[in-house]
Amino acid sequence: MSMHHSVQLNLGIFQFTPAPSNIMSNLARVEAALKNSSYSVPNILLLPELWATGPLEKCLTGLAEKTDRALQGLKELAHRYETTVIGTLPELSEDRDRVKCYNTTYVVTPWEAVPAYRKIHLFNPMGEDRVFQHGTEPGVHWLKIKDREIGLGLMTCFDLRFPELCRELVYQGAEIILISALWPHVRRDHFKSLMKARAIENQCFAAGANAWGTCGDIRFGGCSRIISPSGSTMVRAQDCEQIIVARIDTSEIRESRQLFFTAHPSRFWQPRAERKKIGPENLKKAVARRRRAGLKMVFTNGCFDIFHAGHAAYLEAARASGDYLVVGLNSDSSVAGIKGPSRPINPQEWRADILAALSTVDFVVVFNEPDPGLLIRELMPEVLVKGADWEEDDIIGADTVKKAGGRVVRIPFDHDVSTTSLIDRLRSSS
């Protein structure tokens, strides 16, 4: 947000119980809420999660294909009432010849429907991971209101429990955090507390649209509300179907941050690369402590002699397979035994420094053996990662990990590049 101007707008929430899998009925209820509201039509109307379908128990491809119809209906409403409507819908996407379904937040204006955010944190106890793929990119949408730009940070239900996601949205410039939810009645107090916490710690507005009533065998908790940067509740919904509206003035964010400012990256502490480089014994202790905390370790290994784009993409994908990434790095003697006496090009200290400087890498451990089999047996990772050019049965440590209840992930290469080819090119050019 520019600190030299503010934006004023009316922000609305429609709290209701979605009719299961009945898009047209739910669309009609949204229109009725806009038409019959005692408030003036808001500039932005936020809807509950999966407002058009209610919770989904399986990947209903036919239902997801009706998303276009729902979006067209919302565009017509947005045009008729001169507003922007925001809510989540099933989105079908083709990826590597495979159709995936995402729980996607759409920002719908009179002119376009933008798929702005795919839900990152799926709620596995409700089987959501069997219906949807998780997203990977935090979603900030930039919307023009009266010739001024405002940053909308988008989150969906279970995302609310992950403060680092909300903080990342604020780092990118979000001024209002919008949460669409299907939050159960039994944990409604958590919803209220977390909404307030996200607003206070980030010194921004937070608005949460939750479903109300019973859908299937689930009772939803309502409690939809809008919270100011100071943590005060600006407006809250009653225990019923209801539209609520609050007047937002983004100058309140500036005022909140003038006395003290907490919504910024730490200026005094950053993860130091030197601390990521660790010996086997200390690594085992660190892994045991994180395992007690419920974190799942991802392990991969390699020489990483001349670091290139293929390495970067591979490690990013590996990190996404669990909670933290340990990279086993072949020592100089190990590389020489595998590649020949002319390798490595870069000594192990330099290679370890590069890996440790990456945000995707949590620990780097050097091993002297020809392969990481011993290290894998000592660490027992929950997830073992290797390139897709390896058959699973040929991956060292795969049997060990799977017998212990872990899994093996084979990652395809996004870049046609290798250290050996780079060395050959350098030699031929000289």
Buried (B, 14 or more C-beta within 10 A) or exposed (E): BEEEEBBEBBBBBBBBBBBBBBBEEBBEBBBBBBEEBEEEBBBBBBBBBBBBBBBBEEBBEEBBEBBEEBBEBBBBBBEEBEBBBBBBBBBBBEEEEEEBBBBBBBBBBBEEBBBBBBBBBBBEEBEBEEBBBBBEEBBBBEBEBEEBBBBBBBBBBBBBBBEEBBBBBBBEBBBBBBBBBBBBBEEBEBBBEBBBBBBBBBBBBBBBBBBBBEBEEBBBBBBBBBBBBEBEBBBBBEEEBBBBBBEBBBBBBBBBBEEEEEBEEEEEEEEEBEEBBBEBEEBBEBBEEBBEEEBBBBBBBBBBBBBBEBBBBBBBBBBBBBBBBBBBBBBBEBBBBEBEEEBBBBEBEEBBBBBBBBEBBBBBBBBEBEBBBBBBEBBBBBBBBBBEEBEBEEBBBBEBBEEEEBBBBBBEBEEEBBBEEBBEEEEEEE
